Amino acid sequence: MNTEKEKEQEEVLEKIEKTKIVKQKKQRTKLKLKKFEKGYKPSLLTKIILIICIISYGLAIIFNSFIGLFNSYAVDLINSPLLPEYMYFYRLKMLETLSYNPYYFISIAIIQLFILMSFVGLHRGFTTGYYTYLVAETCAILIPILVMGKRAIAIGDIMIAVFLTIYLFIELILHQTKPQKEVI
């Protein structure tokens, strides 16, 4: 009888030890995940703006990737009679732009992919998305200027980038969440 009671007590003690170990592991993982804690809660307007940006940059990535990978087909498409008549005015300008190295368009698509990822991070509430956006947007504005010269300066793109940068900065400041105290 004593041995049965002792065995039961040992089993209970083992279960208690296992639960303590599991709790300690959970605390460690919680502490590790605190590093990736969300830094702010985006407002509804910001979420709508970010979704629009995600969709538009996604389309731009597809477009630039197509031009970079299938440059000769893009030139044939512009030279074909299938091009709508209202686009004839822009035909020479488009052909001149397509004459650049296809790797240029692929690099622009990769930079836009970083911008897209930063928008997704911002939409989910991570502040690192803002810093990624700043770096990638700066590259997206400067690289065309370095490759094509002054005629690549797009005032509209620069205005949109400045607006988004200022708006997102204000949004981050206004909607920051306070980090929770770590429990050890």
N, C-alpha and C positions, 0 to 999 in steps of 0.2 A: 504494500500500500504506500509505503513511504516513497518507494521508487517511482510510482505512478504520479504522486503529487510533485515530486521533485522534477520529473520530466515535464509536467504541465507548467510548473513555475519557470523552468528553463525555456520552454516554448514561448511563454508570455514575455520573458525578458528578451528573447531574440526578436520577437515582433516589435517590442518597444524600441530596441536598438535600430532595427531596420527603418522604422518610421522616423527616428531621429536623423538617420543618414539621409533619407529621402527629403526631409525638411531642409537639412543643410544644403543639399544639392539644389533644391528649388531656390533657396536664398541666394546661392552663388549665381545661378542663371538670372535671377532678377537683378542682381547687381551688375552683371554683364550687359543686360538689356537696357539698363538705365542710361548707358552711354548713347543709345540710339533713340532716346525718348523724343517724342514730338515736341518741337519748340514753340509752336503757335497753332491756333485753331483758325483756319481761314473762314472768312465770312461767305455768305451766299453769293454776293456779287463777285468776289474773288474767285470762287469756284467756277462760276459761269465764265468769267474771263479766261481762266486757265483751261477750261474745257475747249473753248473756242481756239485758244492758242495751240493746244495739243492737236486738234483736228487740222488746223491750217499748217502747222509745221510737219505733221505726218504726211499731208499731201505734197508739201514742198520737198520732203525727203524722197518720196516716190518719184517725183518729177526730176529732181537732180540726179538721182541714181539711174533713172532711165536714160537721161542724156549722157551721163558718164559711161554707162555700160554699152549703150546702143547708139553711139554718136552718129554713125553713118545712116542709120535708119531715121534718126531725128532730122537730119539734113534732107534726106529723100522725102520725108513727110512734109517738110516746109516747102520744098520745090515742087511738090505734086499739085495737080489741079484740085485736089480735095480740100485744100486750104480755103477757108471761107474768104469771100471777097473783101470784107472789112479788115482782114489781116494782111492784105497785100501791101499796105502802107508800111507795115512793120517787118516785112519779109527780109529786106537787106540787113536791118539791124539784128534780127534773130540769127541770120546766117553768119554775121560777123561775130556774134557772141558764141555761136556753136563752133567757130573755128579755133577756139582755145583748146588747150590740152584736155582730154577727157578726165585726166586725174584731178584737174581743178574742180570739176563738178562732183566727183566722188568725194573729195576732201570737204567741199561745202556741205554735202549730204551728211558726212560724219559729224561735222560741227553742229549741223542742225539736229542731229540725233542727240548730241549732248544737251542742246537746248530743250529738246523734247523731254529727255530724262529729268532735267531740272524742273520743268513744269509739272511733271508727274510727282516729283518729290515735294514740290510746293503744294500741290493739290492734296497730298496726304498729310501735310503739316510739318515737314522737316525743313529746318532753316538752311541746311546745307544746299538745298535746291537753289536758294537765292544766290549763294556765292558761285555755284556752278554756272548759273545763268549769266552772272556778270562776266565771268571769264569767257564763256563760249560766245556770248553776244559781242564782246569786244573783238574776238577773233573773227566772227562772222562779218563784222563791219570792216575790219582792217585788211583781211586777206584779199577781197576783191579790189580794194584800192591799191594794194601792193602788186597785184597781178595785172590789172587792166589800166591802172592810172587814174587820173582825175575823173574820167567819164564814168567810172564805176561808183562815184559818190551818189548814194541814193538818199536824198533828204527825207523822204517818207519813211524809209526803214530806220534811219537814225532817230527821227521824231518818235516813232512807235517804241523803239528801244529805250529812249530816255523816259518816255511816259511810263512804260512798264517798270523800269528800274525804280523810278521815284515812287510810283504807286505801290509796288511790292515792298519797298523799304518802309513806307508809312504803315502799310498793312502789318508787317512784321513787328513794328514797334507797338502798334495799338493792340494787337491780338496775341501778345506773348503769353505763354502759360508759365506759371512758376514751377520750377522743378520740385518734385517731392523729396522729402528728406529720406536719406538712405537708412534702412534698418539693418543693423548688423547683429 
